[in-house]
Amino acid sequence: MAQIAARRSVMTLYSGMNCPLSHRTRMALAEKNISVEVVFVDKDSLPEDLIDLNPYHTIPVLVDRDLVLYNDQIIMEYLDERYPHPPLMPVDPVSRARTRLMMYRIDRDLFSVVDDIVSGDKSTADKARSIIRDGLTVIAPIFSRKPFFMSDEITLMDCSLTSLLWRLPILGIELPPQAGPVLKYAERMFARESFQASLTNIERDMQ
């Protein structure tokens, strides 16, 4: 850790160019207008000193002086707590817990199968596409109840979901008409200045 910490006195995010977990972290940074140095790395060929810091060899990784964080949700919640305005989590404990639970479900049920589409065989990829398409369709009515997902204000849940929704075309997923509220929500989120600022050139070319 001393090597990276010695080189960088500012907060640094090590991010992939087209990693959805890195993307949602960058969107949270942009939404909160946090000044941070973003260093893009290849997740399949991480710098040796970064590997030493992260036992799981994953991205994103946040280095804030002597602090090293290597889970995207932990990173986003840390940023929200360190820079509390504007807040990206509900204030009351019950709503915060519900948001965390839904983020966990989205990760477990939807994000967990993205790699099956990218690197799996045709049968595995088709099954994963169905899981994501059907999962989003089932929860579609929730998207029409409030301006943001389960909230009147943008939260980390929106950052998480938007990075997935942006990738649906490149993943070969077309939502059915019943998922109309999801598509309308996606259009609103894609138009946000913070989201546009979070995109890398590779991600911008996904649509």
Secondary structure, 3 states (H helix, E strand, C coil): CHHHHHHCCCCEEEECCCCHHHHHHHHHHHHHCCCCEEEECCCCCCCHHHHHHCCCCCCCEEEECCEEECCHHHHHHHHHHHCCCCCCCCCCHHHHHHHHHHHHHHHHHCHHHHHHHHHCCHHHHHHHHHHHHHHHHHCHHHHHCCCECCECCCCHHHHHHHHHHCCCCCCCCCCCHHHHHHHHHHHHHHCCHHHHHHCCHHHHCCC
